[in-house]
Structure formats: C-alpha cells, structure tokens
Amino acid sequence: STFTGWSGACTGTGPCVVPMTAARSVTATFTLQTFALTVSTAGNGSGAVTGTGISCPVDCSETYDYNTSVTLTATPSTGSTFTGWSGACTGTGPCVVSMTAAQSVTATFTLQTFALSVSTTGTGAGTVTGTGISCPVDCSETYNYNTQVTLTAVPATGSTFTGWSGACTNSTGTCLVSMIA
C-alpha cells in the first residue's frame, strides 16, 4: 500500500501535528499499489493470450492492484503450436502471475510443419520437381503449415506421364499441394 495523505484536522502527506484545543478528527488514506502486466507473442506462428483484462494481440497490457493473481491462457491459431512461456512464467500450462511488481510475459507460437513425400510408379521413368524436391534423388521435404507446393512431373525420353495420385488425384498437369497435414 501507499500512504496518499491526510484529511480532517491535517492535510498533505507529511507528519500530522494536531493541537488539541478541541475534539479533532484525522483520517489517513492508504491505496493499494498498482503494477502493469505486459504480454507479448513471439515465434513464427500465431495465437492469442487471454486473461482478466488481457486479450492479446489486441489488448496486451493491463494494470492490476498489488498481489492480484492473474491467470493467462495461450491458444494457438490453426496451423500453429504453443511452445511455451518466458518472462514471469515458464512451461506450457496456464501462466499464473502474482502482481507484486511490474511483470512481463511472452508466449511463443511456432508454425506446425508437415512432410511431403513423393514417389514414382509405373514402368516408365521421369522426375518430379518442386521447392526442395527433385525426385527420384530427393523425394521428401518438410514445409511450414499452409505452404503451397507446386510439383511438376517431367517424363524421361521414351516415357509418358499419366497422372498423379494421392494429394493430386485426377490431375495431369502440375500438382499444387497445400500443406495443412
């Protein structure tokens, strides 16, 4: 608490001296200290942090009375993962902050990654290329969530490309794969 002043027979914040020439009344006023809690997000993913008075990334700071307990929850956006707290909290569970001083907390969100595997079949030969893929030599790659990967099939001399299966069923041109799984 903080002493904020006198009222009645005394005023101000210094010592109160009351001459007792009659009945007197004095009131001392105390207020709770307040401290700011600042929340931020980090990482290549996204998400939200919520708690009493906090709804980050829109409202990421709030002032609380001394000794208030604030519980923060991190919720990753689709395609992201919550990977942990830093600052006033650690771990991946709910963050409970005791407001005995100004505090800051960071929630880290990371994009999910998914593997794309390519294989060739049939009696002919050819190559499949795309960002990070050059199959039959390098036939798999890991991509961040929602990355669009374009694959192109080129038949070898004497072979014919007859189509895709799997993530590109019913396509004979280039294959566009959205990496959401």
Salt bridges, closest charged atoms under 4 A:
none
